[in-house]
Amino acid sequence: MAAKRVSSLLLSRSFTSSLASRLTGGKSACQARAISRYSTAAALEEPIKPPVNVEYTKLLINGQFVDAASGKTFPTLDPRTGEVIAHVAEGDAEDVNRAVAAARKAFDEGPWPKLTAYDRQRILLRFADLVEKHNDEIAALETWDNGKPYEQAAKIEVPMFVRLMRYYAGWADKIHGMTVPADGPYHVQTLHEPIGVAGQIIPWNFPLLMYAWKVGPALACGNTVVLKTAEQTPLSALYVTKLLHEAGLPSGVLNVVSGFGPTAGAALCSHMDVDKLAFTGSTETGKIILELSARSNLKPVTLELGGKSPFIVCEDADVDNAVELAHFALFFNQGQCCCAGSRTYVHERVYDEFVEKATARALKRSVGDPFRQEIEQGPQVDSEQFEKILRYIRAGVDSGATLETGGDRLGEKGYYIKPTVFSNVQDDMLIAKEEIFGPVQTILKYKDLDEVTRRANSSRYGLAAGVFTQNLDTANTLMRALRAGTVWINCFDTFDAAIPFGGYKMSGQGREKGEYSLKNYLQVKAVVTPLKNPAWL
């Protein structure tokens, strides 16, 4: 695959971008509900055979693929059908012990932290080259195991993975301390040292990208890692870690354990020989991880958790552009995105027009086998997530919100859900308060900026927010008033290797990506030496 520069535009839709599809008016919401125009053919046809074979299903410990100590395996399923793709080794506490021992030895005795930063950089760059070479196979594994559109995986996510690894490779030889002036005859310097063994737990919605967000900075800083994959999506991490070893990574530096949270995950978080934890997932699980850290060795924890991000459409908005961007903000990745714009606040002046056009856009959304071209939405990741989303939809109907379109499964096989739009949503409804993590757009009405700011900030979450306006003063007012880790103005889901990401409130602690992420994996040591007869101070 030819080298390419992955710009932030790959993961965004902006106010000035050409739209994927222009909307036209002319039909009322009632008419839209009466005409079912979902592109369902792909969901009803036989699934396409993925163009990749599953080669790696064992745990990767100390540079070798090994069976779980218990001999147990678990099935990973194709969300298009619910059928088994492969049986994967099920790691538990004993396997975590083995992985941590390998990581500890590689850190304390092995070459990784003792390699020059330049040598670590070269290994990470070779790794990025190998991933780029195997782009299509990796994307196919990700789609097969997760259900996301293949074009999204192949053209956006794997290239972004490569970009992230090259970004962190570039940082490896630029990490350094400082010389600090002191009030007296002392030479004072700070050292930025690797923290040690990092335990990392990644989610199922973006397995590859979360791998890069965590493994990249940890290795660039000279740490060793034990990575636990999500039980729903273990395959791509095993594949790319094999490539990392082909690139020259020493044995024991990165160990991958597939398994379940209450067993493998809890063992990793409680382990006394793990120096650092990083987790992406639900807020509820994040609380458990903090508790396990506190009850063991008080290891520092980085958390990227849930969200209920407001997307604010202002009075001056171009409604067609706002509808398209709000649609992308919510429905991207089947709605399984922690920062999804899942509370769409629309000014009362344009509310009715927005609802009508948002409904029409949802009806145009193509849903089906993610391996087919032009498919925008694949299945949800598994039956648990599928049923959870349908429960939230029923709760929305029961609470009195208006179901404009969708609200049910699509087809009889797999975990497909019709793109769903609710209007007349109130802040106290469950669908406006809790993270649905699915293709369900909730549209709320507001009167003025003070009101929408107060309502947007009333959530327990604070991961991200979107603002759609042509007024610079309005943009500046909201970007400072909204309590969120990221505020996108006239764009959404603009991700770049250098842009930090993380949340306020119960959306987490710490930042990932960019220079800020390096601080998660470094200790600062102050060294003080007396000076005798110094020429200067």
VEXKEMAR-866444 format. One record per residue (C-alpha): residue number from 1; x, y, z. Coordinates in steps of 0.25 Angstrom, whole numbers. Each point is the difference from the previous one (the first is absolute). Layout:
N
  nr    c1    c2    c3
 NUM     X     Y     Z
...
//
This chain:
537
  nr    c1    c2    c3
   1     0     0     0
   2     6    13    -4
   3     3    10    11
   4   -10    10     3
   5    -2    12    10
   6   -12    -2     8
   7    -5    14     3
   8   -11     3    11
   9   -10     1   -11
  10    -1   -15    -2
  11    -7    -1    13
  12    -8    13     0
  13   -11     7    -8
  14     1    15     0
  15    -9    12    -3
  16     8     3   -12
  17     1   -15    -6
  18    -8    -5   -11
  19   -11    -8     5
  20    -1   -15    -3
  21   -15     2    -3
  22    -8    13    -2
  23   -13     0     7
  24   -13     6    -6
  25   -12     4     6
  26   -14    -3    -4
  27    -5   -11     9
  28    -6     1    14
  29     5    -8    11
  30   -13    -8    -1
  31     2    -3   -15
  32    15    -4     3
  33    -5   -10    11
  34    -9    -6   -11
  35    11    -2   -10
  36    10   -10     5
  37    12     3    -9
  38    11    -7     8
  39    10    -7    -9
  40    -3   -14     5
  41     4    -9   -11
  42    14    -2     5
  43    -5    -4    13
  44    -9   -11    -6
  45    10    -6    -9
  46    10   -11     4
  47    12     5     7
  48    12     2    -8
  49    12    -9     3
  50    11     9     6
  51    13     1    -8
  52     8    -5    12
  53     4   -12     8
  54     0     0    15
  55    15    -4     4
  56     2     4    14
  57   -10    -4    11
  58    10    -3    12
  59     5     9    11
  60    13     7    -4
  61    10    -1    12
  62    15     3     0
  63     0     0   -15
  64    -7   -13    -2
  65   -14    -4    -3
  66    -5   -10    11
  67   -12    -6     5
  68    -7     5    13
  69     5    -7    12
  70   -14    -6     2
  71    -1    -5   -14
  72   -14     8    -1
  73    -4     7   -13
  74   -12     9    -3
  75    -7     3   -13
  76     1    14    -7
  77   -12     2    -9
  78    -3     6   -13
  79   -10    11     3
  80    -6    -1   -14
  81    -6   -14     3
  82     3    -3    15
  83     9   -12    -5
  84    13    -4     5
  85    13     6    -7
  86    10    -7     9
  87     3    -5    14
  88    10     8     7
  89     8    -3    12
  90    -7     4    13
  91    10     6     9
  92    -2     2    15
  93     8     3    13
  94    11   -10    -3
  95     2     5   -14
  96     1    14     5
  97    10    -4    10
  98     9    -6   -11
  99    -2    12    -9
 100     4    10    11
 101    12    -8     4
 102     5     0   -14
 103    -3    15    -1
 104     7     3    13
 105    12    -8    -4
 106     1     7   -14
 107     0    13     8
 108     9    -3    11
 109    10    -9    -7
 110    -4     1   -15
 111     5     9   -11
 112   -12     9    -2
 113     2    12    10
 114    15    -2    -2
 115    -1     2   -15
 116     3    13    -6
 117   -12     9    -2
 118     4    -1   -15
 119     0   -15     0
 120   -14     0     6
 121    -4    10   -10
 122     5    -9   -12
 123    -8   -12     5
 124   -13     8     1
 125     2     6   -14
 126     3   -14    -6
 127   -13    -5     7
 128    -8    11    -6
 129     5    -4   -14
 130    -4   -14     2
 131   -14     4     5
 132    -1     9   -13
 133     4   -12    -8
 134   -10    -9     6
 135   -11    11     0
 136   -11    -8    -7
 137     2   -13     8
 138    -1     8    13
 139   -12     8    -4
 140    -7   -13    -4
 141     3    -6    14
 142    -5    13     7
 143   -13     0    -9
 144    -3   -15     2
 145     2     0    15
 146    -6    14     3
 147   -11     2   -11
 148     5    14    -4
 149     0     3   -15
 150    12    -5    -7
 151     3    13    -8
 152     0     7    14
 153    10   -10     5
 154     9     0   -12
 155     0    14    -4
 156    -1     7    13
 157     3    -8    12
 158    12    -9    -4
 159     7    13    -7
 160    -2     7    13
 161     6   -11     8
 162    12     1    -9
 163     0    15     2
 164    -1    -1    15
 165    12   -10     1
 166     9     9    -9
 167    -4    12     9
 168     4    -7    13
 169    13    -5    -7
 170     3    14    -3
 171    -1     3    15
 172     9   -11     5
 173    13     8    -1
 174    -6    13     4
 175    -4    -3    14
 176    10     7    10
 177     1     7    13
 178     4    14     5
 179    11     7     7
 180    -6     8    11
 181     6    12     7
 182     0    -1    15
 183     1    10    11
 184    14    -4     4
 185    13    -7    -5
 186    -7   -12    -6
 187    -1    -7   -13
 188   -15    -4    -2
 189    -5    -9   -11
 190   -13    -7    -3
 191     0   -14    -7
 192   -12    -5    -7
 193     0   -15     2
 194    -9   -11    -5
 195   -10    -4    10
 196     2   -15    -1
 197   -10   -11    -3
 198   -13     6    -6
 199   -13    -8     0
 200    -9     5   -11
 201   -15    -4    -3
 202    -6     4   -13
 203   -15     0    -4
 204    -7    -7   -12
 205    -5    12    -8
 206    14     5    -5
 207     9   -12     3
 208    11     4    -9
 209     0    15     3
 210    -1    -2    15
 211    12   -10    -1
 212     8    12    -7
 213    -5    10    10
 214     6    -8    11
 215    11    -9    -5
 216     7    11    -8
 217     3    10    11
 218     3   -11    10
 219    11    -6    -9
 220     5    13    -5
 221     3     4    15
 222     7   -14     2
 223   -10    -7     8
 224    -5   -15    -1
 225   -14    -3    -2
 226   -11   -11     4
 227   -12     3    -9
 228   -13    -6     2
 229    -9     0   -12
 230   -16     1     0
 231    -6   -14     0
 232    -9     4   -12
 233    12     4    -9
 234    13    -7     3
 235     5    -3   -14
 236     6    13    -5
 237     9     2    12
 238     6   -13    -1
 239     3     1   -15
 240     7    14     1
 241     8    -4    12
 242     6   -11    -8
 243     4    10   -10
 244     6     8    11
 245     9   -11     4
 246     4    -2   -14
 247     4    14     0
 248    10    -3    11
 249    -7     2    13
 250     7    -8    11
 251    -7   -12     7
 252    -8     4    12
 253    -2    15    -4
 254   -14    -1    -4
 255    -9   -12     4
 256   -14    -2    -4
 257   -11    -7     8
 258   -14    -2    -5
 259   -10    -3    10
 260   -11     6     9
 261    -1    11     9
 262    -3    -7    13
 263    11    -9    -1
 264    12     5    -9
 265    -4    14     1
 266    -1     0    15
 267    13    -8     2
 268     7    10    -8
 269    -6    12     7
 270     3    -6    14
 271    14    -5    -3
 272    11     5     9
 273    11     0   -11
 274    -8     9    -9
 275     5    14     1
 276   -11     7    -9
 277   -14    -2    -5
 278    -7     6   -12
 279   -14    -4    -4
 280   -11     4   -10
 281   -14    -4     2
 282   -12     3     9
 283    -1     9    12
 284    -5   -11     9
 285    12    -9    -4
 286    10    12     2
 287    -5     1    14
 288     3   -15     3
 289    14     2    -6
 290     3    12     9
 291    -4    -8    12
 292     8   -12    -4
 293    12     9    -2
 294    -2     6    14
 295    -2   -13     7
 296    13    -5    -6
 297    13     9    -2
 298    -7    13    -3
 299     5     0   -15
 300    -4    12    -8
 301   -12    -1    -9
 302    -3     6   -13
 303   -15    -1    -4
 304    -7     4   -12
 305   -15    -3     3
 306   -14     2    -5
 307    -7    12    -6
 308   -13     7    -3
 309     5    11    -9
 310    -8    12    -4
 311    -1     4   -14
 312    -5    14     0
 313    -7     6   -13
 314    -1    15     1
 315   -11     9    -5
 316     9     5   -12
 317     3   -14    -5
 318    -1    -5   -14
 319    -9   -11     3
 320     4    -9   -11
 321    14     0     4
 322    -3    -1    15
 323    -9   -12    -3
 324    11    -7    -7
 325    11     3    10
 326   -10    -4    12
 327    -3   -13    -8
 328    15    -3    -1
 329     2     4    15
 330   -10   -11     5
 331     0   -11   -10
 332    15    -2    -3
 333     5   -14     4
 334   -15    -4     2
 335    -1    10    11
 336    10    -8     8
 337     9    12     3
 338     3     5    14
 339     0    15    -5
 340   -13    -2    -9
 341    -8    13    -1
 342   -12    -7     7
 343    -7    12     5
 344    -4     8   -12
 345    -4    14     5
 346    -7     8   -11
 347    -5    15     1
 348   -15     1     0
 349     1     9   -13
 350     5   -12    -8
 351    -5   -12     8
 352   -11    -5    -9
 353     8     1   -13
 354    12    -6     7
 355    -9   -12     5
 356    -6    -2   -14
 357    13     0    -7
 358     7    -9    11
 359   -11   -10    -2
 360     2     0   -15
 361    15    -2     1
 362    -2   -11    10
 363    -9    -7   -10
 364    11     1   -11
 365    11    -6     9
 366     5   -13    -7
 367     0   -12    10
 368     5   -14    -3
 369    12    -9    -1
 370    12     9     3
 371     8    -7   -10
 372    -8     6   -11
 373     3    13    -7
 374    -7    12     4
 375    -6    -6    13
 376     0    11    10
 377    -5    -8    12
 378     3   -15     4
 379    -5    -8    11
 380     2     3    15
 381    11    -7     6
 382    -7   -11     8
 383   -14    -5     5
 384     2     7    13
 385     2    14    -6
 386   -11    -3   -10
 387   -10    -3    11
 388     5    12     8
 389    -3     9   -11
 390   -14    -5    -2
 391    -3     1    14
 392     4    15     0
 393    -9     2   -13
 394   -12    -6     8
 395     3     9    12
 396     0    12   -10
 397   -14    -4    -5
 398    -5    -3    14
 399     5    14     5
 400    -8     7   -10
 401    11     4   -11
 402    -5     0   -14
 403     6   -11    -8
 404     2     6   -14
 405     7   -12    -7
 406     6   -13     4
 407    -1    -7    13
 408     1   -14    -3
 409    10   -11    -5
 410     3    -1   -15
 411    -1   -14    -6
 412    -1   -13     7
 413    15    -3     1
 414    11     7     7
 415     0    12     9
 416    -5    11   -10
 417    -8    11     6
 418    -8    10    -9
 419     5    15     1
 420    -9     6    11
 421    -4    14     2
 422    -8     6    12
 423    -5    14     1
 424    -7     7    11
 425    10    -5    10
 426     1     5    14
 427    13     1     8
 428    -6    -9    11
 429    -3   -12   -10
 430     9   -12     1
 431     4     2   -14
 432     5    14     3
 433     8    -4    12
 434     7   -13    -2
 435    10    -5   -10
 436    -8    -8   -11
 437    12    -4    -8
 438    -8    -2   -12
 439    -7     6   -13
 440   -10     8     8
 441    -1    15    -2
 442    -7     8    10
 443    -4    14    -4
 444    -3    11    11
 445    -5    14    -2
 446     6    12     7
 447    -3    16     0
 448    13     7     3
 449    15    -2     3
 450    -1     1    15
 451   -10   -11     0
 452     7    -9    -9
 453    13     2     8
 454    -6    -4    13
 455    -7   -12    -6
 456    12    -5    -7
 457     8     1    12
 458   -10    -7     9
 459     5   -14    -4
 460     9    -8     9
 461     9    -2   -13
 462     9    10    -6
 463     8    -7   -11
 464    -3     9   -12
 465   -10    10    -6
 466    -3     5   -14
 467    -4    14    -4
 468    -6     4   -14
 469    -1    15    -2
 470     4    11   -10
 471     2    10    11
 472    14     1     6
 473    -4     6    13
 474   -10   -11     2
 475    11   -10    -3
 476     9     7    10
 477   -10     0    11
 478    -4   -14    -1
 479    14    -6    -1
 480     4     6    13
 481   -14    -3     7
 482    -1   -14    -3
 483     6   -10    10
 484     6   -10   -10
 485    14    -5    -3
 486    -2     3   -15
 487    -9    10    -7
 488    -1    -1   -15
 489    -5    13    -7
 490    -6    -3   -13
 491     6   -14    -1
 492    -1   -12     8
 493     9   -13     3
 494    12     8    -5
 495    11    -9     5
 496    15     2    -2
 497    12    -7     6
 498     4    14     6
 499   -14     4     6
 500    -2    -5    15
 501   -12    -7     3
 502    -7    -2    14
 503   -11     4     9
 504    -5     9    11
 505    -9    -5    11
 506    -4   -15    -1
 507     6    -2   -14
 508    13    -3     6
 509    14     6     4
 510    13     2    -7
 511     2     3   -15
 512     3    -9   -12
 513     7     3   -13
 514     9    12    -2
 515    12     4     9
 516   -10    -1    12
 517    -1   -15    -1
 518    15    -2     2
 519    -1     5    15
 520    -9   -12     3
 521    12    -9    -2
 522    11     8     6
 523     5     3    14
 524     7    13     4
 525    13    -1     8
 526     7    11     6
 527    15    -1     2
 528     8    10     9
 529    15     1     1
 530     8    10     8
 531     9     9    -7
 532    14     4     5
 533     5    14    -4
 534   -10     1   -12
 535     4    10   -11
 536   -14     4    -1
 537   -14    -4     6
//
